[in-house]
């Protein structure tokens, strides 16, 4: 037996007034997701705990069966790991944004107009080799990933994740200085971060890419914002935990990092961008091919989350319908006698707020030996009536692994 877990990032939502009180899942045409619900077992899932808005980092750790409240050590290292950086224990890593500030360092755009990856790569190249004058022995690694996203890694002695973010979190506020969270921890790290970001700013604001962006009326990516200082989590790989061969398909560095930390093999898919223009069907085809070799596959789609953050109602519905077509392709091309398909979301991202919320998300498991519960549609309300009832994200993986016969008996 094998299993595919499809995670539609931020697909869960709240009722939207413009949709006459429906959620995007209720408003979308989801014939294949509804088929899974009708022929599978459904429920709702709390990513961390009821009412707790999760980060994508903690939520995806939980979906792979880990207790995020115990193993989570910050997002930065997971982002860096997913970006292909060789993170080591002792490194401190930050998730970063290329952003736009005015002459007073007030944030105008936290994503620099969602700068194209090609432009961001040229800017990142200009930042290579920058060192700290105060601590020249500390190795600096900076790498851009997708669009405005990047990672900063510090490698050396005496470093700590106990530092505050420089990202103010919203436009109209001045860039913050990094500060140690405790008097005895983080002072060295905070000093290095502040020095580096000032040097980065001086380089970026004069860079030809930004000068050209200004001429074209685009926001210049003239500063780096840092947040989520983190270190590698100490977790047991899924292969050791369940004796399975596992892989993941995702274009997003964070999810790729979570997958790598859990020991999953990353599968590259041409056309997978992690944004609206991703090749959805290429990912579905890659999943069908991969499950021939692997026991478990994590299949992640990001665009639903982006649509909610951008407050684009019809775009979110359009993406959900593309995900539904992915499910349809898998149903038509998988051996359903020996394959389980589970679909859920890592969290609710509400169109009404543009933020992650602490609401539960729908979940369905379809496969040869599930107890079909009579739910007819895949959405937040209908799935809540299903046989899985209400579970936590960290409980989903043991449920799937039990169906695959991979869970050891507890007791005698």
TORMAR-425001 format. One record per residue (C-alpha): residue in one letter; x, y, z. Coordinates in steps of 0.05 Angstrom, whole numbers, plus 5000, padded with zeros to 4 digits. Example, Ala and Ser with C-alpha at 12.3 -4.5 7.8 and 13.67 -1.06 7.14 Angstrom:
2
a524649105156 s527349795143 
This chain:
412
x500050005000 x502150714985 x499551415002 x499652114973 x498252705019 x496153314979 x496953955019 x493554564989 x496955135026 x492055615059 x486055305023 x481755305085 x477755945092 x472056305126 x465256505095 x466257085046 x460857615040 x462257704965 x460856954957 x454057014993 x456956725056 x460456135024 x467655945031 x471855894967 x471455124973 x463955164976 x463555634917 x468555264872 x466854704824 x470354114857 x467553484826 x473753064841 x474853304912 x467453184925 x468252474896 x473852354946 x469352605002 x463552164980 x467851534976 x472651685033 x472751875106 x472652615125 x473853065184 x476753735204 x483853845227 x486954335275 x494154475250 x496754595321 x490754645369 x483854965366 x484155715357 x491755755348 x493756085282 x499655675256 x505555865215 x506755465152 x513055185185 x509754905247 x503654675208 x507654265158 x511853965213 x505453745246 x502553465182 x508553005177 x507052755247 x511653175291 x509453535354 x511354245332 x510654505403 x516654065422 x521154045361 x520354735329 x526655165333 x524855735286 x523255805212 x529756075184 x533555415184 x527855055149 x527655585095 x535155535085 x535054775084 x529554795031 x533655294990 x539254784985 x543855095037 x547954595076 x545354785145 x549154515204 x547554465277 x549955115309 x548155545248 x543156105256 x538756235196 x533556765179 x528056785128 x528657435089 x524857885041 x527458354989 x523258965005 x522459704988 x523760275037 x523761025029 x529561485049 x527461435122 x527560675121 x519960645125 x517360025090 x513460175027 x512759465001 x514758845041 x515558434978 x518558944930 x512658854883 x513658094886 x520158204848 x521657684794 x526457134816 x531157324758 x532058034785 x532757794856 x538257314836 x542257884806 x541458284870 x543357694913 x549657594872 x551858304890 x551258134964 x556057534962 x562457644999 x559758165048 x562958045116 x562058315186 x567458805206 x566158655280 x566357895271 x570157725207 x570756995229 x563256895222 x561456605154 x555756955118 x551256575069 x545856955032 x541456624979 x535156834943 x529756314931 x523056474898 x521057194879 x522257644939 x524257084986 x531356955010 x535256655068 x541056905110 x545456415147 x550656575200 x555956045216 x560756125273 x561556065348 x557256405401 x551256525356 x544056485381 x536956475353 x534756925410 x534457555368 x528557985346 x526258095274 x528158705233 x521758635192 x516359085222 x511058635194 x507059155155 x508059745109 x508360455137 x513060265194 x520460365199 x525259785192 x527159525261 x533959385289 x535358685313 x535958625389 x537758045435 x531657725467 x535557595531 x541357995560 x546157405558 x543957125491 x543557405420 x547758035428 x553157805380 x548157555330 x544058195333 x550258625322 x552258215261 x545258245231 x544759005239 x551559115209 x550158655150 x543358945134 x546159645133 x551559425084 x546359055042 x542159685039 x547960105013 x549459604958 x542259484937 x539960204931 x545560344880 x544759694841 x543159754766 x537359274773 x533959744822 x535660354782 x532260034722 x526259834765 x525360554787 x525560794714 x520060284698 x515860514756 x517059884796 x518759884871 x526259784881 x528559194923 x533059634965 x533159295032 x533158605064 x528158465120 x529857885167 x525357485212 x524456785242 x531456645267 x532055895271 x536255285279 x535454565255 x530054165291 x532253495319 x527053015291 x526852275272 x526452185196 x520051855171 x524151285141 x526751105210 x520051235244 x515750815198 x520550425153 x518050765090 x521151075029 x518451775025 x518852374978 x516053074969 x514053534912 x514154274929 x517054904898 x517055294964 x523555295004 x520155255071 x516254625054 x522254335019 x526254475083 x521154125127 x521253535079 x528853505080 x528953535155 x524052945156 x528552555109 x524152605047 x527152584978 x525753224939 x523053124869 x524053694820 x518353854773 x519654314713 x514454874713 x513254844788 x514155574810 x510655614877 x506056164851 x499856274808 x503356064745 x505655384770 x504454784725 x499154434766 x498353844719 x505853734715 x505853654791 x500153154787 x503652754733 x510152754774 x506252504834 x503351924796 x510251734770 x513651824838 x508851384876 x511150794834 x517850844871 x515951124939 x511250894995 x509151605015 x509052264976 x507852965002 x504853374946 x504654114963 x501154684925 x502455404947 x498055844903 x491655804945 x495356135003 x498056694958 x491056844933 x488456935004 x494357365025 x493157794963 x485657814979 x483857544909 x477257174916 x476356934844 x483656744838 x483056294899 x476955954869 x480755874803 x486655554839 x482055084878 x478954854813 x485954724785 x487554304846 x481053924834 x483453754764 x490053504794 x485953034838 x482052814777 x488452644740 x490952234799 x484351864805 x484651684731 x491951464732 x493451144800 x492350424820 x486750574869 x486749864896 x493350004930 x493850764938 x490951224991 x489751954975 x489152465031 x487553195019 x487953755069 x490754455081 x496354665127 x492055235155 x486355715142 x488456345106 x482356795107 x480757235047 x477257715094 x483557835135 x489157625089 x492257255148 x493156555176 x487556415225 x486455895280 x480455555245 x480554815230 x481254575157 x477754005120 x481153335111 x479252715071 x482552035065 x480551585007 x483050884996 x481850134996 x480150035070 x477350695096 x470650715131 x466351135084 x462251615125 x456851905079 x459752615070 x458252855000 x462353484991 x469453695007 x469154355045 x469754635115 x462554515136 x460953835105 x467553515126 x466153705199 x460553175198 x465352615177 x467951995212 x474852265226 x471452785271 x476353325294 x483653145298 x490253505305 x495053545246 x500253115281 x495152555285 x494052515210 x500652165193 x499651595243 x492651495215 x495451445144 x501251005165 x496450545202 x492550445137 x499150275104 x500649765159 x506850155183 x505050295256 x507549835311 x502549585362 x502649945429 x502849455487 x502648705485 
